[in-house]
């Protein structure tokens, strides 16, 4: 992080002008300067650097999301095609089953008519 400049001489002179003794003004100015040196202060440049880093990371994340979104879209399209194929197969199977059931029912009716006719001839 950047350091904030602090003019101890100017601060000392301002304190003296306000009526504080020269020794006290120097002591206060030194304490304030030390506190500025110890403080971890972010400058505008520091904040701008962090913003640029965050923007770069968001760009990377956005690119990954776009890549994964395209992959997911391709999978959805493949799954939709598979579902359509299964529907066709099921429809064909039901149609075939319906035809078989109709034939069997017809055969059973014909057999029943034959049996009834045979019984009536007796």
C-alpha positions, 0 to 999 in steps of 0.5 A, a space after each residue: 500500500 502507498 504511504 500518505 505524505 505528512 509534513 511535520 514542519 508545517 504541522 508543527 508551525 500550525 500548532 505553534 500558531 495555535 498557541 502550543 509550545 514549540 516542544 509540544 508542537 514538535 512532539 505532536 507532529 512526530 506522533 502524528 507522522 509515526 501514526 501515518 507511517 504505521 497506518 496501512 492506508 490505501 491510495 487511489 492508485 492502490 484501489 485502482 490496481 485492485 479494481 483492475 485485478 478484480 476486473 481481470 478475474 471477472 473476465 476469466 470467470 465470464 469466459 469460463 461461464 461462456 465455455 461451460 454454457 456452450 458445453 451445456 447447450 450442446 449436451 441439452 441439444 444431444 439429450 433433446 435428440 435422444 428423447 425424440 428418438 426414444 419417442 419415435 421408438 415408443 410410438 412405433 412400438 405402441 403401433 406394432 403392439 396395437 396391430 398385434 393386439 388387433 390380430 390376436 383379438 380377431 383370431 380369438 373372435 374367429 376361433 370363438 365363432 368357429 367353436 360356436 358354429 361347431 357347437 350349433 352343428 351338433 
